[in-house]
Amino acid sequence: MAEQITERPLVSVDLQETEENRGLINAIEADNPDLVINHFPGVIKLQAPGRLLISRESVEAQLGRTWETHEFQMAIITLSGNVSEWDEDRIVISWGPRVDDEEDED
Amino acid sequence: MTTTAPNQAGKKSAGKPKKLSMKARYSALTRDLDWEPSYVSEQEMYPHTQYEGIKIHDWSKWDDPFRLTVDAYYRYQAEKDKRLYSVLDGFAQGQGHLTLSEAKYLNAMKVFLSGVTPLEYAANRHFAYMARQFNGPGPRFAALCQSIDEMRHAQTEIHTLSNYNKYYSGMHNFIQQHDRVWYLSVTKSYFDDALSAGPFEFMIAIGFSFEYLLTNLLFVPFMSAASFNGDLPTMTFGFSAQSDESRHMTLGLEVIKFILEQDEANVPIVQEWVDKWFWRGYRVTGIVAQMLDYQLPRPVMSWKEAFELYFEQQMMGGLFPDLALYGIRPPKHVEQAIWEKDHLSHWLHDTFYQFSHAANFTTTVPDEEHMEWLSQAYPDTFDELYRDKWEEMRKLDEEGKRFTYPGLPQLCQVCQIPMTFPQHGNPHLKAQFTSEYEGEHFNLCSDGCKWIFEREPEKYRQAWLPVHQIYQGNCGGPTIPDVLKWYGVQEGDNGEYVGSVDQKNWVRWHHQIEDKLGTSSEIEETLEAEGVHAAVKKIEEA
């Protein structure tokens, strides 16, 4: 059985290795200081302890154009963790209890 | 259509006037399109969401983290298809089928096309049903998107692989074979089991257990391997499909948390489904295990490594500690799956090797280089337990006595895999489990399958077991040629790879490309008279 996790479990995002995703990955790297990057053929695996942030502003700065957070769907292969936030400014993937989001209440 | 939109506009998007925030758009385009029925009761409108015992008090608590709206959905899906089809064009125009590492690589794709692609179509159908039957607009819309995704996956997979079907054997009859061929009943019956469950159980079975827990093991290392074996189109459709898969995984996780949060009484029901569907799904992924370790001429990641990374680290280390907060523990029998990671692919490919004369793919003994890789990937088990068997098979083959198993195997009543699995913890002892139900005797491969059988014997007693069906006379006749004819297997589809139609063509085509030596006719003669080994040797000498 799995040992008790003492440190924060890793969240993970696997991205396609494409020209455009380079800028995206640079942006994620800049925003997540503990990021670990692994390469497999065609795949780049990004892992971070507990939480991973993708910020529109950072991605746009890297790509030199406007970027919608929805575009992240073009890049992603798989993830491990909860998508705890996804709005026009950022995407957050994390483990842990989910935070209630008042804006969703109709 | 909506009354809430104007008030919320511009709330969070000062730089982009006139545009609703993503959350407001999501709310306007999904939630606000829902209505309360007045001519019929809610229960009459959604009659299938009560009988499983799951209690839902507030459907509006369902949250789609992707906040996907219909316009965004189609825009991005169209872009994904455009990218894929430009790769397919390049493939067809550039003789892409010759860039593969070796013709035998396609055996993995034959298994994929006949084993997995029809499941995508089955998922399309059933998610369309979910999109009608769930009471809440959030899950209905998410299910609708997934339904359309699954159709896209089935179509793009068939379309991509049809390019290989022009040149190679074994892919021409995959739909019928999915319904008939012995090992394909493993994937088919798995999905049929889920389709014939209630809507909530289906969501835990496919949305959670398959998509979230296990689909990474199917797609990610496998598509990475396609890239590594020169199969650009498969890599592209794989990643294109997998980009939808991350949405499906999120839906699967969302559904389980939603159900668990709605009522405490749901927890034990969900736990049983997690237990059942983990083991069902894990047994199916055994087919992937043998593909990764044996069917790729250039292996990229072993089953063991993939299992450790995508299951043990991400699921046992990340997901289940998270689900513990909701009262869910890791699935029953997971220790056995963890133990089996050192063995699974070796058992199953051994079975595939011995029965490939009755399948839609070819197999061959791994060469020395491949065995060396296996030995490094499995330092604790391969040399000690499995190398000797392959050496023996190679010896028999060299003596002209290529081994195929002369009989038919007993299948497990639940997972339908031949009962070649050892006991948990003891690779030297074959596992034999049995169960009685209403005077009938049933055979099972493991504690996990026995537990599943005994939970619902009235369901699993009805299993369509290919071997039993052959013996009952329902599969074209009593001999292997009769059955193969009924399977739609043609010459070149099955048996030994070395000397097969595909291998001979491979040698011919590659020689033609490199034909600056003027020895074409000589090679052709050697190929016909002395076989593939001699022809390859001659090419190398030239």
Interface residues (C-beta under 8 A of the other chain):
Chain A: M1 A2 I5 P9 L10 V11 S12 D14 Q16 F40 P41 G42 V43 T69 H70 E71 Q73 M74 A75 I76 I77 T78 L79 S80 G81 N82 V83 S84 E85 W86 D87 E88 D89 W95 G96 P97 R98 D101 E103 D104 E105 D106
Chain B: T4 K12 S13 S21 M22 K23 A24 S27 R31 D32 S60 D63 P65 F66 R67 L68 A72 Y76 E79 K80 T215 N216 F219 V220 P221 M223 S224 A225 A226 S227 F228 M235 F239 Q242 S243 E245 S246 R247 M249 T250 L253 K257 V300 M301 Y310 E312 Q313 Q314 M315 M316 G317 G318 L319 F320 P321 D322 L325 P330 V334 E335
